[in-house]
Amino acid sequence: MAAQPERDYDLVIVGASFAGAACAIAAAQYGLRVCVLERKRDPGLKLHTTGIIVKEAAEKTWLNKVPQDLVRRVERVRLYAPNLRDVALQVPDYYFLTTDTPNLMRWLADEMRDQGVDLRLAQSFTGASREPLAHLGRWHVPGIGRTRWLVGADGAKSRVAQRFDLGRVEHFLYGVEYEFAGLELREPDALHCFVSKQFAPGYIGWATQNPTGVQFGLAFRHRASRTGTPDIDALRARVGHRIGIPDDLSPSAIRAGLIPCGGPVTPIARPGVILTGDAAGIVSPVTAGGIHSAWQHGWAVGEAVARHERDGGPSPELEAERAAPRYRIKRALRWAFDHCQTDWPFDLMLGSAPMRWAASHVYFGRRSP
Ligand SMILES: Cc1cc2nc3c(=O)[nH]c(=O)nc-3n(C[C@H](O)[C@H](O)[C@H](O)COP(=O)(O)OP(=O)(O)OC[C@H]3O[C@@H](n4cnc5c(N)ncnc54)[C@H](O)[C@@H]3O)c2cc1C
């Protein structure tokens, strides 16, 4: 394929996942010239997310336009103690959406294009330099062109953060997940969550029905000093028969990745460069949910850049700082879980009112009964 000529943009975004798409669409709505670089040739490949969308994101963001055949509504959480006693948790009118994530990511790419975004697939960002005097205040991105603003929406190991000496994510969970295409769980309308210090220290295991099959995974607290991967097969051997995953079924695909869990990075921006989404550490340290927060922050950054460019609005760098959730209480809970996790309270008290209350708060937040 012949290289495209270099062009002038207002905004170049690295990463075409949730944060990058939100930032791009928000800025494009204001008429900015936006380019998104994505290193994958197909945005639906090599996923590292389960892709579960919370109700707020499903209703109050652009994601409310997702075609219905790409999502499946799940209204209940079934929480299992380490001894496999279980309890069902539900809140009226609340739900999660599980997704056909590969096609969701392709749909997002189409949405960006429809909004006039210049999406460059198979295009890795490697660096950018300040333009000399004639184009003062602009970046030159080799092979792409000039831009006034550069946004790093390039995930937990952000190249943009590294290249511009911005804050780096240092605390992670590590998640791994099997996909079983075409399989149906025994109870498909629940998000199954397994608490176990043995199999998922620092987080949980899960199984969920999506529009095309089943996802089964676990995450654990990742420490540089600890080698090895979480033993997803051991968890599967323990719970698979209970939820309807046959022992002899091979996974059709595997997803895996790092999940930031230490709160937002510092600094999140320098003049003309801003981080968002996982690159900025914007993921709940307790639930590890990052899609909604990536979308909200990415959108806020896209809007801030657009308002600044159009009307001389406030500094987008400061707006990016302001829009970043601090997660103070959730960071404290993360610390407590990292240092004090034990299995026996779950075994003993799973169905009790205090445990139901606490679990409902984690899953349903303010909407808990
Ligand atoms: C196993 C797992 C399961 C998860 N499940 C959920 C869930 O169910 N619900 C939820 O809310 N959150 C979940 N999360 C967290 C959530 O997926 C992330 O918080 C969210 O995807 C963050 O979006 P993002 O756009 O910031 O970054 P990412 O989704 O990480 O996307 C970064 C993009 O940048 C691209 N990129 C990276 N480097 C470059 C480069 N140099 N040049 C060009 N492109 C580049 C990548 O290819 C990628 O497309 C999960 C995470 C993991 C690891």
The ligand as a Tripos MOL2 file, in Angstrom:
@<TRIPOS>MOLECULE
LIG
   53    58     1     0     0
SMALL
NO_CHARGES

@<TRIPOS>ATOM
      1 C1         -8.5750   -9.2470   30.8660 C.3       1 LIG1
      2 C2         -9.2530   -7.8970   31.0460 C.ar      1 LIG1
      3 C3        -10.6250   -7.8400   31.2020 C.ar      1 LIG1
      4 C4        -11.2530   -6.6000   31.3790 C.ar      1 LIG1
      5 N1        -12.6060   -6.5600   31.4610 N.ar      1 LIG1
      6 C5        -13.2500   -5.3770   31.5950 C.ar      1 LIG1
      7 C6        -14.6750   -5.3260   31.5870 C.ar      1 LIG1
      8 O1        -15.3510   -6.3360   31.4210 O.2       1 LIG1
      9 N2        -15.2800   -4.1220   31.7520 N.ar      1 LIG1
     10 C7        -14.5630   -2.9630   31.9300 C.ar      1 LIG1
     11 O2        -15.1630   -1.8940   32.0980 O.2       1 LIG1
     12 N3        -13.2020   -2.9970   31.8950 N.ar      1 LIG1
     13 C8        -12.5390   -4.1540   31.7060 C.ar      1 LIG1
     14 N4        -11.1650   -4.1900   31.6310 N.ar      1 LIG1
     15 C9        -10.4690   -2.9110   31.6010 C.3       1 LIG1
     16 C10       -10.7440   -2.2390   30.2460 C.3       1 LIG1
     17 O3        -10.6490   -3.1890   29.2210 O.3       1 LIG1
     18 C11        -9.7580   -1.1060   29.9730 C.3       1 LIG1
     19 O4         -9.7590   -0.2420   31.0880 O.3       1 LIG1
     20 C12       -10.1470   -0.3680   28.6940 C.3       1 LIG1
     21 O5        -10.0350   -1.2240   27.5900 O.3       1 LIG1
     22 C13        -9.2440    0.8380   28.5240 C.3       1 LIG1
     23 O6         -9.4000    1.3800   27.2580 O.3       1 LIG1
     24 P1         -8.2580    2.2550   26.6150 P.3       1 LIG1
     25 O7         -8.8300    2.7720   25.3410 O.co2     1 LIG1
     26 O8         -7.7220    3.2200   27.5870 O.co2     1 LIG1
     27 O9         -7.0200    1.2670   26.3440 O.3       1 LIG1
     28 P2         -6.9150   -0.1070   25.6030 P.3       1 LIG1
     29 O10        -8.2280   -0.7910   25.5160 O.co2     1 LIG1
     30 O11        -5.7800   -0.8220   26.2470 O.co2     1 LIG1
     31 O12        -6.5020    0.2750   24.1140 O.3       1 LIG1
     32 C14        -5.2500    0.7910   23.7700 C.3       1 LIG1
     33 C15        -5.1640    0.7660   22.2510 C.3       1 LIG1
     34 O13        -3.9460    1.4060   21.8480 O.3       1 LIG1
     35 C16        -3.3070    0.6360   20.8390 C.3       1 LIG1
     36 N5         -1.8920    0.9370   20.9040 N.ar      1 LIG1
     37 C17        -1.0360    0.6510   21.9310 C.ar      1 LIG1
     38 N6          0.2160    1.1110   21.6470 N.ar      1 LIG1
     39 C18         0.1370    1.6950   20.4170 C.ar      1 LIG1
     40 C19         1.0980    2.3530   19.5850 C.ar      1 LIG1
     41 N7          2.3820    2.5280   19.9610 N.pl3     1 LIG1
     42 N8          0.6910    2.8270   18.3790 N.ar      1 LIG1
     43 C20        -0.6250    2.6770   17.9870 C.ar      1 LIG1
     44 N9         -1.5660    2.0630   18.7500 N.ar      1 LIG1
     45 C21        -1.1920    1.5790   19.9420 C.ar      1 LIG1
     46 C22        -3.6640   -0.8030   21.2190 C.3       1 LIG1
     47 O14        -3.5270   -1.6740   20.1150 O.3       1 LIG1
     48 C23        -5.1030   -0.6630   21.6920 C.3       1 LIG1
     49 O15        -6.0200   -0.7660   20.6370 O.3       1 LIG1
     50 C24       -10.4950   -5.3980   31.4160 C.ar      1 LIG1
     51 C25        -9.1110   -5.4630   31.2370 C.ar      1 LIG1
     52 C26        -8.4980   -6.6950   31.0470 C.ar      1 LIG1
     53 C27        -7.0080   -6.7340   30.8490 C.3       1 LIG1
@<TRIPOS>BOND
     1     1     2 1
     2     2     3 ar
     3     2    52 ar
     4     3     4 ar
     5     4     5 ar
     6     4    50 ar
     7     5     6 ar
     8     6     7 ar
     9     6    13 1
    10     7     8 2
    11     7     9 ar
    12     9    10 ar
    13    10    11 2
    14    10    12 ar
    15    12    13 ar
    16    13    14 ar
    17    14    15 1
    18    14    50 ar
    19    15    16 1
    20    16    17 1
    21    16    18 1
    22    18    19 1
    23    18    20 1
    24    20    21 1
    25    20    22 1
    26    22    23 1
    27    23    24 1
    28    24    25 2
    29    24    26 1
    30    24    27 1
    31    27    28 1
    32    28    29 2
    33    28    30 1
    34    28    31 1
    35    31    32 1
    36    32    33 1
    37    33    34 1
    38    33    48 1
    39    34    35 1
    40    35    36 1
    41    35    46 1
    42    36    37 ar
    43    36    45 ar
    44    37    38 ar
    45    38    39 ar
    46    39    40 ar
    47    39    45 ar
    48    40    41 1
    49    40    42 ar
    50    42    43 ar
    51    43    44 ar
    52    44    45 ar
    53    46    47 1
    54    46    48 1
    55    48    49 1
    56    50    51 ar
    57    51    52 ar
    58    52    53 1
@<TRIPOS>SUBSTRUCTURE
     1 LIG1         1 GROUP 0 **** ****
